[in-house]
Amino acid sequence: MNLRQRPAPTGGRGPYAPPQPPLHPEFSEPFNIIPIHNLLIDHPSLRYLEVRAAAAALRSAGDLRKPPFNPWHDSMDLLDWLGLFFGFQTDNVRNQREHLVLHLANCQMRLQPPPTAPENLNPGVLRRFREKLLKNYNSWCSYLGKRSQVRLPNRNSPDLRRRELLYVCLYLLVWGEAANLRFLPECLCYIYHHMAIELNYILDGRVDESTGQLFVPSTCKQYGYLDFVVTPIYTMIKGEVARSRNGTAPHSAWRNYDDINEYFWSRKCFKRVKWPLDLSSGFLSSMEGRVGKTGFVEQRTFWNVFRSFDRLWVLLILYFQAAAIVAWKRSKYPWQALESRDVQVELLTIFITWSGLRFLQSILDAGTQYSLVTRDTKLLGIRMVLKSMVALTWTVVFSVFYGRIWSQRNSDGMWSDRANERIIVFLKAVLVYVIPELLATILFIVPCIRNVIEEANWRIFYVLTWWFQTRTFVGRGVREGLIDNIKYSMFWVAVLAAKFSFSYFLQIRPLVQPTRVLLKIKGVKYVWHEFFTSTNRAAVGMLWAPVILIYLVDLQIWYTIFSSLVGMTIGLFSHIGEIRNIYQLRLRFQFFASALQFNLMSENQILNSTTTVVHKLRDAIQRFQLRYGLGTLYKKMESSQVEATRFALIWNEIIITLREEDLLSDKELELLELPPNCWDITVIRWPCALLCNELLIALSQATELEGAHDRWLWSRICKSEYRRCAVTEAYDSIKYMLLEIIKYGTEEHSIVTNFFVEVDKEVGNEKFTATYKTTVLPKIHEHLISLIDLLLMPKKKIDKLVNVLQALYQLAVRELPRVKKSMAQLRQNGLAPLNSHTDAGLLFVNAVELPDVDDAFLYRQVRRLHTILSSRDSMQDVPKNLEARRRISFFSNSLFMNMPRAPQVEKMMAFSVLTPYYDEEVLFGKEMLRSPNEDGISTLFYLQKIYDDEWANFMERMRREGMQDDRDIWNTKSRDLRLWASYRGQTLSRTVRGMMYYYRALKMLSFLDLASEMDVRQGSQNMSSIGSMNSGMNTQGYQASGAPGSRNHLSRAGSSVSLLFKGQEFVVALMKFTYVVACQMYGVHKAKGDSRADEILYLMKNNEALRVAYVDEVHLGREEVEYYSVLVKYDQQQKREVEIYRVKLPGPLKLGEGKPENQNHAIIFTRGDALQAIDMNQDNYFEEALKMRNLLEEFKVNHGIRKPTILGIRENIFTGSVSSLAWFMSAQEMSFVTLGQRVLANPLKVRMHYGHPDVFDRFWFLTRGGISKASRVINISEDIYAGFNSTLRGGSVTHHEYIQVGKGRDVGLNQISMFEAKVASGNGEQVLSRDIYRLGHRLDFFRMLSVFYTTVGFFFNNMMVIIMVYAFLWGRLYLALSGIEAYAMNSENNMALGAVINQQFVIQIGIFTALPMILENSLEHGFIPAIWDFITMQLQLASFFFTFSMGTRAHFFGRTILHGGAKYRATGRGFVVQHKSFAENYRLYSRSHFVKGIELGVILIVYASSSRTSVTAFVYIAMTISSWFLVVSWIMAPFIFNPSGFDWLKTVYDFDDFVNWIWYRGILVRADQSWETWWYEEQDHFRTTGLWGKLLEIILDLRFFFFQYGIVYHLNITGNRTSIIVYLLSWIYLIVAVGLYIIIAYARDKYAATEHIYYRLVQFLVIVVTVLVIVLLLHFTSATAVDFIKSFLAFLPTGWGIILIAQVLRPFLQSSIVWETVVSLARLYDMLFGLIVMVPLAALSWMPGFQQMQTRILFNEAFSRGLQISRILTGKD
């Protein structure tokens, strides 16, 4: 109960009237949540004293100086006063007024103990809010050495509260109208700082020196703040965006949001920007003379990976060097080698390398950041130069000292004392060199000292740290506490120990002997012209290259292994997966009931402001008892009818919700619900599904133990709690039912009453078995079932009922007692009719009075009794729906996990949910559901087969709601049908439904908080009676088509707790929860009459707490447009959409990335302390919404040394059942969002924000740049930057797995690939970002490792694995073509070298990435199911999919770092069942997979034809099998996972379509119509790349010339000559081939259309000449036919290399005649590549059985759920 009694709601509504929103008249001014503009209105929210207190505090502007130029009214408040003085918009003022009042009222409600005067605003509430809101501003002032302008009088001053309110209101108004400037938190601090100065001038009555009048701010006019403050900065940002050329310009050429914000991190902003803003300053200019980049320059280079994480690479390189030195000694163990002084001295070279790497780092710093050096930042330039000089000096010093050591040693011939002295000198230099590292180590061990030093704004600390890092506002004090420090340090020490041990013993040491052998081999006879014949170093390099790459990559594998094991261990201790299924829930259901009470029902608030140790200990003990089934807590609940009823209300609401979602059938609803306590039943009425079969077992026990003592029999029955309850409930129900159907006042009624009285007496005396024969009970049981069957029949047969009652009478009175009684004794005991003439056969004839057929509640109880009596199965399959089972299991398991106790709803933290929406599907249309695809299958048919059980439940519900004919589903029930389908897609309606469960849950919890015991008990009984009146089922539980009330909905009308609401619950829920959907295009949709606008309006109409924010474009005249942020809602009284707020914007919304800009414009309309970011592809569940109060309490708990700023939430991927691909994606994603993020949060402390549904500390982020970043391209993965920002600004991100939110994923291969490309490109951009650089340098070493290997490092290592494959294969090809391999195999030491050459270096990283998935599945579902799932995945070719995805990530990550071109890729979230054409797949995967796969295939073929090892098939296969697997995966995966991918007819049609696309020549056509358009689009990334990117691309393309160089020397025509002339002459063939092609092309263009005979003549001549040349070569030279095949493999790659280089040089070649030839050749090559890919596809399509096998692989999961794919793909219904 609430400690402060609320005034009772008025309006005359009874406590059990149907729920309605709180009534209010049509106010002249629309409002959002509370009508704060008029406190005299009778609105439920205004009955809260806290609301009135906050509003009253704002109305204290009476004696303030009145604003000029505008009339002042007494009704105005402080916000109006500020708005008039500073030129804020009226609706901004209105919005922030409600924002502030609502927040202060909610804060005051949470005070504990409650204030003595709740009608006054509590000073502590205002003070804490002001400190939190202005904390970043105060920190900024301190950082810049400026005095904060928040000047408050002393605590006792009467003006203190008003001053505090003015400063808080001013910040909220500045923020609320700042538009895109909200991404610039320190810019807002600058603006606020000067406006606070002006506010102080006004409050102090300062006189303006220039006018001699009282000071008036320059913005004191309508739209003054927008026009004179926001718009100039916005215009400058817009100009910078224009300079970016839509994101294609280099990042270094324009200022992004971060650059502009970081300009305010130095004191120069006060001199340059000034106040009022100096429009002529370089900062506000986007033209020449403007301010350049600030703080950081994003340069596009791979060196960023080294530059940002230099400490990692230094460690890896130094260890590799040390390990190689030790291994070269060839001792058995490394410590044995270290005993050698030579080795000890050689190890000193690592310091030379270390200093050299520092020099490299300094050069990279200078080379990338030189443009930051200006007149104002001369010190930065000096430091760059000094760092390079110092690093170079150390390198020289170490080199000289090292040389002196060996010169002394060599001159002495031994390690003399003088040589040792020189070693000591070297070590002294080393000691000086590592002093900074030692200091850093000390500060690492004591992190709190480092935090203090970094956060202190003392100049001495700045001077001391100047050399080591640039002073920045962020990245200070980010070290974690000592305990966390120890935990993640131990983790990484274990990982590094395993990695380095493995690397030394299994990677480095085994290569030492082969390397020695190779270097010793002399006189190698090279097959080609070798330029460096003196040594075999090139061969050694080829040998070591794959090993070095593995060495650099495998730390990712070790991290994966250890994080999986640690994550699983943490999961075990977190009690995840303890209740995995319904069976396990059944065993613990009674404890589950108590756990639900313990966690979800608010505890009585203790009076202390802090929780006592005793209180925490008591909670821990109780949770321990619940978790392990200790004690009998459920008995306590059973003794309290109120607690039992509260549990029943919550449980039933969950089950009703599942029924509304059609996850349950009506029958399953009855089996799972907890019926209200009635019929005088004295035990908890557990769900029928738990009681089934229990009564029959009890009967068998009673029969077996005939004659045993009551206590013994009852103890046997009571061993099962459910059995005890089933027996008691059955007995009480039978007694009540019999007395209900027999007329009261009749002799029969008296007989039955007396019989039960006698039985009760014997049971009480524990003499039941002594008095009665338990062997008769089965007969009674059979007759009772017959009786109930008759009662449930549609047509009642009284005579049969009487017969059964008479039989029961005979059994009970005559056969049941052990001692038979005479008639006289029976009459004396009241068990026989008093009239001796009454025959027993006439008993009950006129005494039966059946209840009304419309009394559905009674018949529902009868059906329950029938189930208890008759069911013989254990009902383990209830519910049948897998999703319902999963949700119930997870919910029940989560209540046994550790979570904070829930406060009352009134005392919980308020929160909002924000969903950005652009133009995705809101609600599926009828035509979309009906329209068949090319295979003749409609979306609805597909859904019916995927969700067959849910479709059956839906149709059952529709029939119960009045649908007469199934065909009416398209007419009268079309809206329900569209909703049903939409709730199974990834639509806005699904997301809205899920998020509105918060509102529904809060209303119910609020009722349970505020309701008295009488309310709960009587409400439950009244709810039962109302339910019996409103049900439309007949006595058997089936829908009666003509039954009155049959159109009533199942739950909302009759069975829900909402029937008990009194009205106050609605306003409490609205004050605590707001849902804002940022429908950016809603205004455009309304203007166009788009159906999506109507559907959004429908959602608002049906969801009271839903608000829609959109951008309205108002066209004033010629090209003049005004933009507004608008908030609308649906007014339930006016029955229309009403506009609440309209805030003018300085210009178009979208300057940066669209999604964060959309979030940013709507965030001003959110409310509360917390903000949950939810995406358009998410869902929520009612039972999870119940736990939101618990989750929000986490913000009050220290996790380490900080309270969290982001609460991470577990996600459930709900798209896994659509296809095998969706399952793979779902499984991969699930392991990351559970196990992966669990480890990142604890112990690694580097969890970021990986997208939704995390919950943000709203006011923390509101003042620090928002919940995402929005700069073009660099912030394309906008979500993760919120995590980066939080970490760098001293926040903390946690992860909580006792609550989950649904999430959809892409389900088709093309969708998945575009998603992977988007993520990989985003990570490529992150590599360049300042956030990653600062995390790499500001975090300690071990957290830096965690950041790298869980963000960009994963993608970098993914790319390195692919490079490793290339290095391995090119190395093998070099060894084979050069002749070294053959020579080495014939040498004496061939065994050692052969063993290495035949190694398979390419580790399949896929098995290690699958480890987290296996372990998490083991944890949550059991080890055997996890292994079975993994095997099933492999049988469904999951390895092909994961290998293919690896190629996608590597391609787009590498391309983005090298050239840029990252862009948002709309993946689409529809159902993928249609076949994708070959041409579409070729366009999508040609450059990323097909061409690379063909290249690797050619290498493998050439190697097979040239290598000595390929003579042995086994050796060749063992060596290249994984490489061939990669080739097959990259070429065939798009067709394996393409519906109808191996259909012969479709393959034929696809090839025709592909050929037409290749040869189509049109102007201004789309890429899907013309090859040429697509080809040019594929080169777009060269437009964004720089000179170095182009040079590196050309260098990489030169590898294709190696084929020709290597192969020509193996042709027979060369006669084993190795002169360079051979290679040069080979180019003649290439030139001739191109010349012939040009001749034919020229002839085609000139003669083909007009004089075709000449074209044919030219073709004939070319063919004749070619054949003649071939014949002459074969006859007069040593050329053979094999030579021509080899030549084909040699010259084709050369041609492709030429084309690739020509693409890079396109700006120079496009205007020349050469370009047309390049385009024509490129077309031929793509035709050739298409044919190569098509050949295996066509072969598999032609072979019988492959199509069926592919269908089985692709849709296996759907098969197991009843999907008939064979019918779908043939279009048959």
Disulfide bonds with the S-S distance in Angstrom:
none
